[in-house]
Amino acid sequence: METLEKKLIEQVGSLENKFADSDEFKRFQEASKEFDKLVEQGFAKRRGNHLLSATDAHKKSQVWFNAM
């Protein structure tokens, strides 16, 4: 009996082989490499959760302005 992990690995492998010679796939890989270079140079950021976590909230200094 095959595990789910083995089945997924086989499916991903077969799809990789199917699209390996695709021009669109090659363009996507080139664009991904260019984006990685931009991230390294500091011109771009990867998407993700950049919100302040509850555990890091104590590090932020709070300033209150009372405009009266």
C-alpha positions in Angstrom: 0.0 0.0 0.0 1.4 3.4 -1.0 1.3 6.3 1.3 -0.2 9.6 0.4 3.3 11.2 0.4 4.6 8.8 -2.2 1.6 9.3 -4.4 2.0 13.1 -4.2 5.7 12.9 -5.0 4.9 10.7 -8.1 2.3 13.1 -9.3 4.5 16.2 -8.9 7.3 14.4 -10.7 5.1 13.5 -13.6 3.8 17.1 -13.9 7.3 18.4 -13.7 8.3 16.2 -16.6 5.2 17.2 -18.5 5.9 20.9 -18.3 9.7 20.8 -18.4 9.9 21.8 -22.1 7.1 24.4 -21.9 8.1 27.9 -23.0 5.8 29.4 -20.4 7.4 27.4 -17.6 10.8 28.5 -18.7 9.7 32.2 -18.7 8.3 31.7 -15.2 11.6 30.2 -14.0 13.5 33.2 -15.5 11.1 35.7 -13.9 11.5 33.9 -10.5 15.3 34.1 -10.7 15.1 37.8 -11.6 12.8 38.4 -8.6 15.2 36.5 -6.3 17.9 38.9 -7.5 15.7 41.9 -6.7 15.1 40.5 -3.2 18.8 40.0 -2.6 19.5 43.6 -3.7 16.7 44.9 -1.4 14.5 46.3 -4.1 11.6 43.9 -3.4 10.2 41.8 -0.6 8.6 38.4 -0.6 5.0 38.2 0.3 4.1 37.0 3.7 2.9 38.0 7.1 4.8 41.1 8.1 2.5 42.1 10.9 3.7 42.6 14.4 3.4 39.4 16.3 1.9 39.2 19.8 5.3 38.0 21.2 7.1 41.0 19.6 4.6 43.6 20.7 6.7 44.5 23.8 9.6 45.7 21.6 7.6 48.5 20.0 7.7 51.8 21.8 4.4 53.6 22.1 4.1 57.3 21.9 0.8 59.0 22.6 -0.1 62.5 21.4 -2.8 64.4 23.2 -3.9 67.2 20.8 -6.1 69.5 22.8 
